[in-house]
Amino acid sequence: MRLLTVTHFFEQHGGGVERVAGHLNRCFTAQGHETSWAASADDRLPDAGTASPVAMPCINAIERLSGLPMPIPGPRALHRLATAIRTSDAVIVHDALYLSSIAAMLLARWHGKPITLIQHIAAIPFSNSLLRWVMALANRLVTHPMLRAADQVIFISDTTRAAFSGVKFRVPPRLLFNGVESSLFRPVQRKHDSTLLFVGRFVEKKGLSIIREMAAARPERQVVLAGNGPIDPDAWDLPNVRVLRDRSGASLAALYQAADALILPSVGEGFPLVIQEAMACGLPVICGEEASRADPGASAWLYPIDIDLSDPSGSAERLITAVDAVGMTPGERAAMSAYAIATYDWGKMAEQIVAQFGSPSTRQPSRRAASSSAA
């Protein structure tokens, strides 16, 4: 089957959505599908074996100014996207609010291509009240119609599914959890080194201001931040904070395996992939309450805290309390790892996504295609 994935950026950008798309594309390719991936041309293209790239020229001023990853596709980008959709059998879009996602939905409808929308997040409670209002309005005016228009909606978290439970879907939505690379992310013999680990984009919604407050208040705790983004933690000038960039695969797994706990004081998340990877490594996870409920089967092992981006000091105090309370036994770590490795599987997720499309020969042609044939 000829599959086209559409995201805002390619995997090299470092966000969770892009990482998920990269894993799924590698699975699609390994399972014998002709796989393409359309995203902004700003980043390095996917490696060989991931997908054939459809690099879309975009303007990325919004992210540079505000930290919001919102590339704006131009005419050449839309032309390339339209060509890729026309020559595909099915389209897979990640998250509804991106302009490339909206364009893909409209073009897929025009060309009569089945479209699956994988929705990762719901609302983001920004510290800025205006941004919160804009996000709520955008979900009402854009995300809801996109969810209604998709032939199939997939949620990667139970909390995100609950947030959109009032939408009238074409067919019942599905809940499919992201996978983990169990060959890399697994427990090893660990040493207690009092290191707290953050993995993710260096942006506001990930709670970087909260981590800064916590690190300043607890100078005896080493804090490692692995990721990239517009916020620069090196500028905090805190001796107990170490920043690592461009970690992936085995080098990222080694960080999980050496740390004392993963801290993710983020908001507006679905089910961050880093939580699942940490669980597979047997690493205790401290995260926002929303993320802790994303998989009811995993919630017993997670340490939830109330996160308020407008109150970084108070949130940092709650984070410190949770850090001091972490105390998982070796048996609990092993049980958590076994659950994650058994439950989160990229190959099975990819197979279930493709299976819903059926055979291209059984689908009805689009109105445009039917009109062209009649003429």
N, C-alpha and C positions, 0 to 999 in steps of 0.2 A: 504494500500500500504506500502511496505517496503522501507523506505527512508533513505538514507545515506547522511549526511552532512560532508564535509571535510573543515577544517580550519587549520591554522598553530598552533594556541593555543586554549585552552578551555577558557570559559568565565572568569574564575578567574584571567586570565592574565591581564584583564582590558582594552584591546583595543576596539575600536569601532566595528571592524569587528566581534570580538568574542562576543561582547554584542548583536549585531544584530542576529548572529547565535543562541545564546541562546534563545532570544525571539521567533524566528521562530520555533526552535525545540520544545519549550513548546506549541506553537500553533499546530504544526503537531501532537504532542502526544494528546493534548486535542481534536483534530478533529478525533481521532481514528486510526491514522497511527502507524505502527511499526517503531519507529524512533531510528536511531543510529547516533553517532557523532564521527568522527575520527579526532584526533589532537595530538599534542605533549604531552607526558606523564609528562612534567615538572610541570604542574599545578594541583591543586585540581580538581578531576573529577566532571562532572556535577551533580547537585543535583537530587534526585529522582523526577520523573515527567518531567524532561527536555529531556533526551535521554539516550539510552544505550551507555556507553562510549566504544570507541575503542582507547585505549591509545597506542600511537606509541612512542617507545623509540627513542629519537632524541638527537643530539648534538646541543647545543645552544650557542656556543662560539661567533658567529657573533654578537648577541645582546649584550652580555656582553662586547665585545670589541668596538663596534661602535654604539650601540643603535638600530640597524636595527633588527626587529623581524624576523629572518630567520633561523628557526630550520632545521637541516639536518637529514632526516630520515635514519636510518640504515637498514640492511637486515631484522631484526625482524619486524621493523616498516612497511616495504613494504610487508612482508608476511601477517601481520595482515590487512593491507589496502586491499590487493588483496582478502583475504577471505571475508572481509566485502562487497566489491563491488560485488563479485561473488554471494553472497546470498541476494543482494538487488534488488529491482525493478527499482530504479532510483537513480541517484547521483546528489547532489547539491554541487557545489564547490564555495567557496568565494574567489575572487581575483585570478588572473592568475599567478603572478610571484613567488609564494611560491613553493618550491620543492615538498611539499606534494600535491599541486594543479596539478602540471605537472604530477606527478606519477599517480594521480587519473584519469586524462584525458586519459593517455595511457592505464591504466588498464581497465577503463570503455569502451574504444574503443575495446580492446581485448576481453572483455566479452560481448560485444554487449549491454551494458546498456545505456539508454538515460541519457544525462548529461546536466544539466543547470549550466551555469557559471554566478554568480552574481558578477559583476565588480563594485567595490566601488570607486577606484581612477584611475587617469591617471598618468601623470608625477609628480615627486616631485622636485621642484626647490631648491635643497640643496644649502647651502652657498658654499660648496666645488665644484669647477668646474669639478673635476674628477668624483665625485659622480653623478653630473648632467649628464655627458656624459655617464657613465655606466647605469644610469636609462633610458636614451633615447635609448641606444643600446638594453637594455633588453626588453623594450617595443616593439621595432621593431622585435627582433629575437624570443621573447617568447610570449608576450601578444597578438600581432596580430595573430600569428598562433593558439593560444589557443582560441581566440575569433572566428576564422574561423572554428575551429574544433567542438565547442560546438553545440549541437542540438538546444539550445535556450540560448540567452544572455539576461541578465537583468541588466540594469543600475539603480542605486539608486539615480542618480543625472543627471540633464540635461547637466551640464558642462562636466561630464565624457562621456556622450553619444556623445556630440559634438566633444570631443577630438579624438574619435575613429570612426568618421563618414565615414572615407575612407575605413574601413575594409569591405570585402565582406563576409557577414554573410550567414549562411545556410538559415535562415529565418530572417525576420526583427526583430531587438532587441526590447525589451519592456522597458518602464520606469515605475518602481514601487518604490514609496517612502517608506522608513522605517516607522514603526509605533511608537506610544507612548502609554504608559500605562495611559490612561486618568483617571483611578481611583486614580492614585497617582499624576500625573503631571497635575495640574490644579491651577487656581489662588486662592489665599487666601487674606484676609485683610493684607496688608503689611505696614511696617513702613520704613520710609526713613532713612537708616543707613549708607549711603555712602560706602557700601561694594561692591567691584568688585570681581566677581567670575570667576575662570577658572576651567573647568572640563575636564579631559583627561589624556592621557599618558604624563609623564614627559620626552619628547624626543625633539630633535632639531626642527623637522618639525612643532611642535605645537607652536613654537614661544616663548619658555621659556626665551631665551636671551632678547627678546623684553619686556616681562613682567618684567624681572629683572630691565631693564633700566627704565621702566615706574614707578615701585614701588620706586626706588631710587630717581627719580626726583619729585615724589609726595608723600612725607612721610605722608601727612595728610589723604591720602586715604587708607583704609584698603583693603588688597588684600588676598583673600582666594583661595588656590589652592587645589583642590580635585582630587586625582589620585595617580598613582604610576609610577615608571620608573627609568631608570638609572641616570637621573639628580636629584640632591638633592637640592631643593629650601631652605631647612633649612640651607645649607652651605652658602647662600647669607648673612646671619646674618643681615637681615633687620627687624627692630621691627614692621613694619606695614604689614609683610607677615606672614600668618598662613597657615600651611600645614596640610591637613586632608587626611588620607589614608583609603582605603577599605570602601568607602561610596557607597551605592546602595539602590535601592528601596525607601522606605519612608524617610530614612536619607538623601539621595541625593535630593529628591524632596524638603525637608525642606530647603536645601541650596539655591535652585533656588527661592523658595518663599520668602526668607529673604533678598536676594541680591538686589543691586541697578541696576546692569547690568552684563551680561555675556560677558567676553572678550575672544576671541579665535583668536589670531593673527597667525593663522596657514597657511600652504601652502600645495599644493598637496592633497587637500581633495576632496571628492565627496560631500556628504551632511552629515556632522557630526551629529550623533544622538543627541548630547548634544544641538545643535541649536534647533532641533524640540522639545525637552523636555522643554527647556527654553521658547520657544514660547507658548507652551501649558500652562505654568505657568504664562504667561503674563509678562515675563521678557525681557526687551530690550536686543538685541544681537548686539555686535560689532565684526565683523569677516572679514576675507580676502575677496577680491572682488570675487574670484572664488567661494567660498562657498555661497556668497550672491546671486549668479545667479543659484544655483542648482535647486531651485524650482521657476520658474517665478512668480507663484501665491503668493509666500511669500516674494519676494524681496522688496516690498514696505515697509515692516516693519523692515527690517534689515539695520544696519549701516555699509556699506562696507568701508574698508580702503586698501590702497596699502601696501602690505607686502613684504619686501626684507630681507631675512635672513642674507645676507652679510652686511646689514646696520642696525643693531639693534637700534642704536641711532636715526636715521631718522625715522624708523618704529615706535619707541616708541613715538616720537613727534607727529606722525599722530594718534597714538592710544590715546594719551592724548587729542588731539583736538577733537576726536570723543567722548571720555568720557564726556568732557565738553559740547558737543553739544546735548547729549541725552536728550530728553524731550517729552516723549510719554504721551498723555492724558489718563485718565482712560478709556475713550471710545475706544481709539486706542489699549490699552492693551487688553481690552475685545474682540475686533474684531480679534486681532491676535490670542488670545487663542482659540476663537471659530473656527477659520479657521484651526488651527493645530489639534484640537481635532476631527474635522469633516473629515479632509483630511488624517491624518496619522493613519492607523489602522493595527495593526499586524495581526489580524485574517483574514482580507480581503487580505492582502499581501500573507499570507500563503496559502490561498485557491486558489489564482490565480497562484501561483507557482506550486501547485500540479495539478491543472486542465490541465495544458499544457502537462502533461505526458500521459494523456489518460489512457486506460486500458492496463495492461501488456499483455493480451491475443491477442491484435491487433498488437503487434509489431513484426517485422521481427527478427528471431534469428540471432545471430552473425555468421560470416563465420566459426569461430572455432566451435561454437555449432552445426552448420549445418553439418560440416564435421564429428563431433563425432557421430551424429545421423546416418549418412549414413554408417559409419563403423560398 
